[in-house]
């Protein structure tokens, strides 16, 4: 979510909790499994100069594939603030 959670890719949606009457923001993204060998690793299209995620180099943070059926939906990621 560090990379895909950037506003450029995943804008925050505001909502109101009907029970507490508090306002929150949420972001939603899909987590996918990608078939080995079906993708290319590339630099981030977000164009940021600083480190996006301490566990990954910016040069390997974005994976690209044009092959059909090479991805499987694995999970739904939700960040609520």
N, CA and C atoms as an extended XYZ file, in Angstrom:
243
Properties=species:S:1:pos:R:3:atomname:S:1:resname:S:1:resid:I:1 pbc="F F F"
N         0.819       -1.199        0.000 N   UNK     1
C         0.000        0.000        0.000 CA  UNK     1
C         0.864        1.264        0.000 C   UNK     1
N         2.136        1.147        0.310 N   UNK     2
C         2.977        2.350        0.313 CA  UNK     2
C         3.042        2.984       -1.067 C   UNK     2
N         3.179        2.167       -2.103 N   UNK     3
C         3.304        2.699       -3.463 CA  UNK     3
C         1.940        2.941       -4.089 C   UNK     3
N         1.114        1.930       -4.087 N   UNK     4
C        -0.205        2.086       -4.713 CA  UNK     4
C        -1.069        3.071       -3.919 C   UNK     4
N        -0.737        3.293       -2.675 N   UNK     5
C        -1.491        4.221       -1.844 CA  UNK     5
C        -1.189        5.688       -2.099 C   UNK     5
N        -0.252        5.976       -3.005 N   UNK     6
C        -0.001        7.364       -3.366 CA  UNK     6
C        -1.256        7.942       -4.025 C   UNK     6
N        -1.565        9.204       -3.773 N   UNK     7
C        -2.784        9.836       -4.293 CA  UNK     7
C        -2.913        9.721       -5.808 C   UNK     7
N        -1.790        9.649       -6.497 N   UNK     8
C        -1.818        9.547       -7.957 CA  UNK     8
C        -2.514        8.265       -8.426 C   UNK     8
N        -2.358        7.191       -7.676 N   UNK     9
C        -2.920        5.901       -8.044 CA  UNK     9
C        -4.227        5.586       -7.329 C   UNK     9
N        -4.354        6.038       -6.105 N   UNK    10
C        -5.473        5.605       -5.261 CA  UNK    10
C        -5.979        6.767       -4.405 C   UNK    10
N        -6.891        7.567       -4.950 N   UNK    11
C        -7.393        8.711       -4.169 CA  UNK    11
C        -8.169        8.240       -2.931 C   UNK    11
N        -8.134        9.060       -1.910 N   UNK    12
C        -8.839        8.736       -0.676 CA  UNK    12
C       -10.320        9.073       -0.824 C   UNK    12
N       -11.163        8.165       -0.304 N   UNK    13
C       -12.600        8.343       -0.319 CA  UNK    13
C       -13.041        8.675        1.099 C   UNK    13
N       -13.769        9.782        1.245 N   UNK    14
C       -14.255       10.181        2.568 CA  UNK    14
C       -15.606        9.527        2.833 C   UNK    14
N       -15.797        9.092        4.085 N   UNK    15
C       -17.097        8.549        4.466 CA  UNK    15
C       -17.366        8.844        5.936 C   UNK    15
N       -18.622        8.732        6.309 N   UNK    16
C       -19.032        9.017        7.678 CA  UNK    16
C       -19.550        7.734        8.310 C   UNK    16
N       -19.022        7.397        9.482 N   UNK    17
C       -19.486        6.240       10.239 CA  UNK    17
C       -20.845        6.598       10.841 C   UNK    17
N       -21.887        5.860       10.482 N   UNK    18
C       -23.235        6.207       10.940 CA  UNK    18
C       -23.419        5.998       12.432 C   UNK    18
N       -22.657        5.081       13.025 N   UNK    19
C       -22.792        4.849       14.469 CA  UNK    19
C       -22.109        5.933       15.292 C   UNK    19
N       -20.834        6.214       14.963 N   UNK    20
C       -20.072        7.180       15.768 CA  UNK    20
C       -20.180        8.600       15.245 C   UNK    20
N       -20.693        8.760       14.020 N   UNK    21
C       -20.806       10.064       13.360 CA  UNK    21
C       -19.442       10.692       13.052 C   UNK    21
N       -18.383        9.889       13.111 N   UNK    22
C       -17.037       10.368       12.794 CA  UNK    22
C       -16.773       10.226       11.306 C   UNK    22
N       -15.945       11.132       10.786 N   UNK    23
C       -15.551       11.093        9.378 CA  UNK    23
C       -14.218       10.366        9.251 C   UNK    23
N       -14.093        9.543        8.211 N   UNK    24
C       -12.886        8.777        7.946 CA  UNK    24
C       -12.526        8.897        6.471 C   UNK    24
N       -11.321        8.461        6.149 N   UNK    25
C       -10.878        8.355        4.766 CA  UNK    25
C       -10.433        6.915        4.541 C   UNK    25
N       -10.693        6.399        3.335 N   UNK    26
C       -10.305        5.024        3.019 CA  UNK    26
C        -9.684        4.959        1.634 C   UNK    26
N        -8.795        3.992        1.467 N   UNK    27
C        -8.200        3.676        0.178 CA  UNK    27
C        -8.346        2.171       -0.023 C   UNK    27
N        -8.577        1.771       -1.262 N   UNK    28
C        -8.782        0.362       -1.584 CA  UNK    28
C        -7.890       -0.013       -2.762 C   UNK    28
N        -7.259       -1.186       -2.675 N   UNK    29
C        -6.407       -1.682       -3.762 CA  UNK    29
C        -6.526       -3.204       -3.829 C   UNK    29
N        -6.270       -3.754       -5.006 N   UNK    30
C        -6.241       -5.203       -5.185 CA  UNK    30
C        -4.821       -5.714       -4.984 C   UNK    30
N        -4.707       -6.869       -4.357 N   UNK    31
C        -3.438       -7.575       -4.253 CA  UNK    31
C        -3.523       -8.755       -5.222 C   UNK    31
N        -2.525       -8.905       -6.076 N   UNK    32
C        -2.563       -9.973       -7.069 CA  UNK    32
C        -1.306      -10.829       -7.007 C   UNK    32
N        -1.453      -12.075       -7.406 N   UNK    33
C        -0.313      -12.973       -7.621 CA  UNK    33
C        -0.001      -12.916       -9.106 C   UNK    33
N         1.270      -12.844       -9.447 N   UNK    34
C         1.692      -12.747      -10.842 CA  UNK    34
C         2.548      -13.966      -11.181 C   UNK    34
N         2.227      -14.613      -12.300 N   UNK    35
C         2.956      -15.800      -12.710 CA  UNK    35
C         4.430      -15.455      -12.936 C   UNK    35
N         5.339      -16.211      -12.339 N   UNK    36
C         6.773      -15.949      -12.538 CA  UNK    36
C         7.137      -15.963      -14.021 C   UNK    36
N         7.970      -15.016      -14.417 N   UNK    37
C         8.430      -14.918      -15.790 CA  UNK    37
C         7.475      -14.217      -16.736 C   UNK    37
N         6.297      -13.795      -16.250 N   UNK    38
C         5.315      -13.158      -17.128 CA  UNK    38
C         5.333      -11.632      -17.025 C   UNK    38
N         6.259      -11.088      -16.263 N   UNK    39
C         6.275       -9.649      -16.037 CA  UNK    39
C         7.682       -9.086      -16.212 C   UNK    39
N         7.705       -7.756      -16.333 N   UNK    40
C         8.978       -7.026      -16.350 CA  UNK    40
C         8.980       -6.104      -15.142 C   UNK    40
N        10.160       -5.914      -14.581 N   UNK    41
C        10.313       -5.004      -13.450 CA  UNK    41
C        10.762       -3.665      -13.990 C   UNK    41
N        10.111       -2.601      -13.516 N   UNK    42
C        10.467       -1.279      -14.006 CA  UNK    42
C        10.499       -0.245      -12.905 C   UNK    42
N        11.007        0.929      -13.223 N   UNK    43
C        11.052        2.016      -12.245 CA  UNK    43
C         9.647        2.547      -11.995 C   UNK    43
N         9.444        3.244      -10.897 N   UNK    44
C         8.115        3.741      -10.573 CA  UNK    44
C         7.640        4.798      -11.565 C   UNK    44
N         6.385        4.691      -11.969 N   UNK    45
C         5.826        5.713      -12.859 CA  UNK    45
C         5.431        6.959      -12.075 C   UNK    45
N         5.454        6.873      -10.743 N   UNK    46
C         5.120        8.034       -9.915 CA  UNK    46
C         6.227        9.082       -9.960 C   UNK    46
N         7.439        8.677      -10.321 N   UNK    47
C         8.535        9.620      -10.491 CA  UNK    47
C         9.039       10.272       -9.223 C   UNK    47
N         8.931        9.602       -8.104 N   UNK    48
C         9.424       10.169       -6.857 CA  UNK    48
C        10.917        9.865       -6.704 C   UNK    48
N        11.674       10.781       -6.159 N   UNK    49
C        13.103       10.591       -5.983 CA  UNK    49
C        13.462        9.921       -4.673 C   UNK    49
N        12.571       10.001       -3.699 N   UNK    50
C        12.868        9.422       -2.394 CA  UNK    50
C        12.398        7.970       -2.325 C   UNK    50
N        12.910        7.236       -1.360 N   UNK    51
C        12.565        5.827       -1.195 CA  UNK    51
C        11.087        5.683       -0.857 C   UNK    51
N        10.394        4.822       -1.598 N   UNK    52
C         8.962        4.620       -1.390 CA  UNK    52
C         8.716        3.599       -0.286 C   UNK    52
N         9.452        2.496       -0.331 N   UNK    53
C         9.287        1.414        0.649 CA  UNK    53
C        10.678        0.944        1.058 C   UNK    53
N        10.966        0.895        2.349 N   UNK    54
C        12.315        0.518        2.781 CA  UNK    54
C        12.686       -0.924        2.440 C   UNK    54
N        11.693       -1.773        2.140 N   UNK    55
C        11.966       -3.183        1.830 CA  UNK    55
C        12.287       -3.426        0.365 C   UNK    55
N        12.041       -2.432       -0.504 N   UNK    56
C        12.249       -2.610       -1.941 CA  UNK    56
C        12.961       -1.400       -2.532 C   UNK    56
N        13.796       -1.642       -3.518 N   UNK    57
C        14.421       -0.558       -4.270 CA  UNK    57
C        13.361        0.071       -5.164 C   UNK    57
N        13.457        1.385       -5.386 N   UNK    58
C        12.515        2.054       -6.292 CA  UNK    58
C        12.580        1.475       -7.699 C   UNK    58
N        13.725        0.898       -8.075 N   UNK    59
C        13.877        0.337       -9.416 CA  UNK    59
C        13.159       -0.998       -9.593 C   UNK    59
N        12.612       -1.573       -8.524 N   UNK    60
C        11.898       -2.842       -8.639 CA  UNK    60
C        10.498       -2.783       -8.037 C   UNK    60
N         9.990       -1.589       -7.802 N   UNK    61
C         8.716       -1.436       -7.102 CA  UNK    61
C         7.500       -1.640       -8.009 C   UNK    61
N         7.686       -1.525       -9.308 N   UNK    62
C         6.552       -1.634      -10.231 CA  UNK    62
C         6.775       -2.796      -11.196 C   UNK    62
N         5.771       -3.662      -11.295 N   UNK    63
C         5.819       -4.810      -12.198 CA  UNK    63
C         4.812       -4.591      -13.309 C   UNK    63
N         5.186       -4.951      -14.532 N   UNK    64
C         4.344       -4.721      -15.701 CA  UNK    64
C         4.182       -6.032      -16.463 C   UNK    64
N         2.942       -6.356      -16.839 N   UNK    65
C         2.692       -7.535      -17.668 CA  UNK    65
C         1.626       -7.214      -18.699 C   UNK    65
N         1.762       -7.794      -19.879 N   UNK    66
C         0.751       -7.679      -20.922 CA  UNK    66
C         0.148       -9.046      -21.233 C   UNK    66
N         0.606      -10.069      -20.519 N   UNK    67
C         0.128      -11.425      -20.755 CA  UNK    67
C        -1.238      -11.634      -20.100 C   UNK    67
N        -2.146      -12.175      -20.869 N   UNK    68
C        -3.465      -12.505      -20.332 CA  UNK    68
C        -3.352      -13.713      -19.395 C   UNK    68
N        -4.182      -13.717      -18.393 N   UNK    69
C        -4.260      -14.821      -17.429 CA  UNK    69
C        -2.963      -15.037      -16.663 C   UNK    69
N        -2.149      -14.021      -16.528 N   UNK    70
C        -0.907      -14.161      -15.758 CA  UNK    70
C        -1.054      -13.621      -14.339 C   UNK    70
N        -2.230      -13.081      -14.008 N   UNK    71
C        -2.466      -12.572      -12.658 CA  UNK    71
C        -3.716      -13.219      -12.060 C   UNK    71
N        -3.694      -13.370      -10.749 N   UNK    72
C        -4.833      -13.912      -10.015 CA  UNK    72
C        -5.104      -12.975       -8.849 C   UNK    72
N        -6.360      -12.573       -8.695 N   UNK    73
C        -6.740      -11.734       -7.561 CA  UNK    73
C        -6.511      -12.509       -6.285 C   UNK    73
N        -5.758      -11.908       -5.373 N   UNK    74
C        -5.322      -12.598       -4.172 CA  UNK    74
C        -5.957      -11.992       -2.920 C   UNK    74
N        -6.169      -10.692       -2.943 N   UNK    75
C        -6.719      -10.047       -1.766 CA  UNK    75
C        -7.206       -8.638       -2.051 C   UNK    75
N        -7.949       -8.108       -1.138 N   UNK    76
C        -8.432       -6.742       -1.191 CA  UNK    76
C        -7.793       -5.994       -0.027 C   UNK    76
N        -7.028       -4.961       -0.334 N   UNK    77
C        -6.330       -4.191        0.700 CA  UNK    77
C        -7.135       -2.917        0.976 C   UNK    77
N        -7.382       -2.642        2.244 N   UNK    78
C        -8.162       -1.468        2.643 CA  UNK    78
C        -7.390       -0.730        3.722 C   UNK    78
N        -7.191        0.564        3.504 N   UNK    79
C        -6.551        1.415        4.522 CA  UNK    79
C        -7.595        2.444        4.966 C   UNK    79
N        -7.856        2.483        6.271 N   UNK    80
C        -8.817        3.438        6.818 CA  UNK    80
C        -8.081        4.355        7.777 C   UNK    80
N        -8.309        5.636        7.604 N   UNK    81
C        -7.686        6.646        8.491 CA  UNK    81
C        -8.768        7.383        9.236 C   UNK    81
